[in-house]
Amino acid sequence: MKKYTYFLYIALFAFITSCSNDLVDGISSNQENKINVEKQVSLDEAKAFVDKFMTSRANSDISLKKKSFLANNDYDILPITSESGTVVMYSINYNDNGGYLLLSADKEDKTILALNDSGRFDMSSIRNNPAMNSWLQEKSLEIEKSLISKVNIENQKYGLWNYITNEQDTIVEIQFIVDKNTDGKNTKSHKGSYNLPWVNPSTGTVVQWGQQSPYNYHAKVSGALAGCPAVAVGMLCFNYSYPYNSNWPYWYMPYKLTSTGDNHIARMFRDIADQIPDYTWGTNASGAMPNDIVTGIKRLGYEDVRMINYDFRTVHTNLVRGYPVLIGGYASIYGGGHIWYCDGYKEITYHVKRTVLGIVVDSWYEYEDMLYMNWGWNGDSNGWYNETDFGGMYNVQRQIYVNLYPPY
């Protein structure tokens, strides 16, 4: 296991729903408030959790047993800090691009923020991934604010962290549950399972489109980014192969472009942007206002589209019906907006048991509801993200675009 540190900087983005690859250092964290270290997950505690959780996953899931690096805990762990130096998260990358895990450093927060069984959580590339970068900064501020508050000693999860590295007499076991068979009842402060059907992602897992060259070949302004609205809506159109357009032969569109020059995907992105009123083009950011994005989607034939405030149940209902969801957000902390593609849901369940001298003194289930996100940046950091991170985040206005289906 290797240990590194990454410093997370706050970026300033355009006012409109746009995406930029030119990040500027901006808002500093409030350094006057003292972090409650009792509430903060240490590096050793994070490692102990990962060792137990991922070993249990490897032993429980047939598809993961072949990945020896999971069972052997062969990974790098990376503390992610805010600008003030506060550790707010930990990223865990398994060797050989075997997947990654993102943990919160808040003992009372949802533990698993992100999970994927392939690829890497590459911090160097995330700085250039505007949607993902903004999510990291939003979550960073939220966690840092929470770490200032007092600890709820009655919280079971707080007890888990307190004992996970001190196991002389007390042993903490974490068992990953593949098939849910729990009763879903509440235990103390922990919510039970929603018991919702899973939705396997499709388009979101395979498409690795982006905004830079060659995806911006037909940009209205030479060298301008394609813009996250065009990319997200483009994935929607590709998913349904609708609307029909002679310039958009979906069957000739690869999941990832490997050569420069003219291409059908860039042509589609330009045509989509032309359908969105007042689409703004720039080499640092391209995009549009949320209401104008709705207008553009309707012009493309998705006439029932609605934009509403983020609601997880509405997202899940759409996904179950086979409708992808576009998620957007405007953050007042830096005046920026982003939009991306979501088309999958699953629940992660694990059983926690604490024993003292062989006697079980506490036992409960943890549930993490995960949505599959495609950030629209060349496949970087696509994966499963905790749904709680998209509703009511720190200073973030989150919207969802739903009822996305063609008229046929």
HELIX and SHEET records of a PDB file:
HELIX    1   1 VAL A   37  LYS A   39  5                                   3    
HELIX    2   2 LEU A   43  SER A   60  1                                  18    
HELIX    3   3 ILE A   62  LYS A   65  1                                   4    
HELIX    4   4 SER A   68  ALA A   71  1                                   4    
HELIX    5   5 MET A  123  ILE A  126  1                                   4    
HELIX    6   6 PRO A  130  SER A  146  1                                  17    
HELIX    7   7 GLN A  156  ILE A  164  1                                   9    
HELIX    8   8 THR A  203  VAL A  206  1                                   4    
HELIX    9   9 CYS A  228  TYR A  240  1                                  13    
HELIX   10  10 TYR A  250  TYR A  252  5                                   3    
HELIX   11  11 HIS A  264  GLN A  275  1                                  12    
HELIX   12  12 PRO A  290  ARG A  299  1                                  10    
HELIX   13  13 PHE A  312  VAL A  320  1                                   9    
HELIX   14  14 GLU A  387  PHE A  390  5                                   4    
SHEET    1   A 3 LYS A   2  LYS A   3  0                                        
SHEET    2   A 3 TYR A  75  THR A  81  1                                        
SHEET    3   A 3 TYR A   6  PHE A   7  1                                        
SHEET    1   B 9 LYS A   2  LYS A   3  0                                        
SHEET    2   B 9 TYR A  75  THR A  81  1                                        
SHEET    3   B 9 VAL A  87  TYR A  94 -1                                        
SHEET    4   B 9 TYR A 100  SER A 104 -1                                        
SHEET    5   B 9 ILE A 112  ASN A 116 -1                                        
SHEET    6   B 9 GLY A 383  ASN A 386 -1                                        
SHEET    7   B 9 ILE A 359  ASN A 374 -1                                        
SHEET    8   B 9 GLY A 336  VAL A 356 -1                                        
SHEET    9   B 9 THR A 170  ILE A 177 -1                                        
SHEET    1   C11 LYS A   2  LYS A   3  0                                        
SHEET    2   C11 TYR A  75  THR A  81  1                                        
SHEET    3   C11 VAL A  87  TYR A  94 -1                                        
SHEET    4   C11 TYR A 100  SER A 104 -1                                        
SHEET    5   C11 ILE A 112  ASN A 116 -1                                        
SHEET    6   C11 GLY A 383  ASN A 386 -1                                        
SHEET    7   C11 ILE A 359  ASN A 374 -1                                        
SHEET    8   C11 GLY A 336  VAL A 356 -1                                        
SHEET    9   C11 VAL A 325  ALA A 331 -1                                        
SHEET   10   C11 VAL A 396  VAL A 402 -1                                        
SHEET   11   C11 ARG A 306  ASN A 309 -1                                        
SHEET    1   D 2 THR A  17  SER A  20  0                                        
SHEET    2   D 2 ALA A 285  ALA A 288 -1                                        
END                                                                             
